[in-house]
Amino acid sequence: MLWISETLSLADWEMTESFTRSQGPGGQNVNKVSTAVELRFEAERSPHLSPAVKARLKRIAGRKWTLDGAIVIRAEETRSQLRNRELARERLAEMVRAALVAPKRRIATKPTLGSQRRRLQAKTQRGTVKALRGRVEDEES
């Protein structure tokens, strides 16, 4: 069970963990011990998340979201398998917490009357400057 907030928790059946060997330097430890954790959370099938939260979670997860609606998080920072498990679970919890926050509704505003007038005045000034750039005609006739 993974607690996201006081009211929301994710069940163990929604998450699966698999362990592989970490990449990069590390000597014998890298070659022998499977410390890297790949946490898979079945977000699309989760009964604890509302459709709006799932949509936001999909946007937040980005490339971590698979075609079948799961989030795959890989943690291989430390040499300890237990610590990598904690890191992966914490990343998932942070992602879900971010998705729980509904964005503020944008209130459409109008430009002020003064700003509209200033804009139109600037446009007419610019137009006159451009109009004066034409050919100069001789007045000797």
C-alpha positions in Angstrom: 0.0 0.0 0.0 1.4 3.4 -1.0 -0.1 6.5 0.7 -0.4 9.5 -1.5 -2.3 11.7 0.9 -4.5 11.2 4.0 -7.4 10.2 1.9 -5.8 8.5 -1.1 -3.7 5.3 -1.2 -2.7 3.0 -4.0 -3.2 -0.7 -3.6 -0.3 -3.2 -4.0 -2.1 -5.0 -6.9 -1.8 -1.8 -9.0 2.0 -1.8 -8.8 4.5 -4.3 -9.8 8.2 -4.2 -9.3 10.9 -5.9 -11.2 14.6 -5.8 -10.5 17.5 -5.7 -13.0 21.2 -5.0 -12.8 22.1 -1.3 -12.8 24.0 0.3 -15.6 27.3 2.3 -15.4 30.3 1.9 -13.3 30.3 0.1 -9.9 32.7 -2.8 -10.1 31.7 -6.3 -9.1 28.5 -5.1 -7.4 26.9 -4.0 -10.7 27.7 -7.4 -12.3 26.3 -9.5 -9.4 23.4 -7.7 -7.7 20.1 -6.7 -9.2 19.7 -3.3 -7.6 17.8 -1.3 -10.3 14.1 -1.1 -9.7 11.4 -0.8 -12.4 8.1 0.2 -10.9 5.0 -0.3 -13.0 1.8 1.4 -11.9 -1.4 0.5 -13.8 -2.8 4.0 -13.8 -5.6 3.5 -16.4 -7.1 0.6 -14.4 -6.8 2.2 -11.0 -10.2 2.6 -9.3 -8.8 5.1 -6.8 -8.1 7.9 -9.4 -10.8 9.9 -11.1 -10.8 10.4 -14.9 -9.7 14.0 -14.6 -6.7 13.0 -12.4 -5.8 10.2 -14.9 -5.8 12.7 -17.7 -3.5 15.1 -15.8 -1.3 12.2 -14.7 -0.9 11.1 -18.4 0.2 14.6 -19.3 2.7 14.8 -16.3 4.1 11.3 -17.0 4.9 12.0 -20.6 7.1 9.3 -22.0 6.8 7.2 -18.8 3.1 6.5 -19.8 2.8 3.3 -21.9 0.3 2.5 -24.6 -1.6 0.2 -22.2 -2.1 2.9 -19.6 0.7 2.1 -17.2 3.4 4.4 -15.8 6.9 2.9 -15.7 9.4 4.4 -13.3 13.0 3.2 -13.2 15.4 3.9 -10.3 19.0 2.9 -10.2 20.8 5.7 -8.4 22.0 3.9 -5.3 23.7 0.6 -4.7 20.9 -0.5 -2.4 17.8 -2.2 -3.8 15.7 -1.1 -0.9 16.7 2.5 -1.3 16.0 2.3 -5.1 12.5 0.9 -4.3 11.8 3.8 -1.9 13.0 6.3 -4.6 10.8 4.8 -7.3 7.7 4.8 -5.0 8.4 8.4 -3.9 8.6 9.5 -7.5 5.3 7.9 -8.3 3.7 9.4 -5.2 5.0 12.9 -6.2 3.6 12.4 -9.8 0.2 11.4 -8.5 0.2 14.3 -5.9 0.9 16.8 -8.8 -1.9 15.3 -10.8 -4.3 15.6 -7.9 -4.0 19.4 -7.9 -6.6 20.8 -10.3 -5.3 23.8 -12.3 -6.9 27.2 -11.6 -9.6 28.2 -14.1 -8.4 31.1 -16.3 -10.6 34.1 -16.1 -10.7 35.9 -19.5 -10.0 39.6 -19.3 -10.5 42.5 -21.7 -7.8 45.0 -22.5 -8.5 48.4 -20.9 -10.0 51.2 -23.0 -6.8 53.3 -22.5 -4.6 50.5 -23.7 -6.8 50.0 -26.8 -6.6 53.7 -27.6 -2.8 53.7 -27.2 -2.5 50.7 -29.4 -4.6 52.3 -32.2 -2.7 55.6 -31.9 0.7 53.7 -32.2 -0.7 51.9 -35.3 -1.7 55.1 -37.0 1.7 56.8 -36.2 3.5 53.8 -37.6 1.3 53.9 -40.7 2.1 57.5 -41.4 5.8 56.8 -41.0 5.6 54.0 -43.5 3.4 56.2 -45.8 6.1 58.9 -45.9 8.7 56.3 -47.2 7.4 56.5 -50.7 9.1 58.1 -53.7 9.8 61.8 -53.4 8.4 63.7 -56.4 9.9 66.9 -57.8 7.9 70.1 -57.6 9.7 72.0 -60.4 6.9 72.0 -62.9 
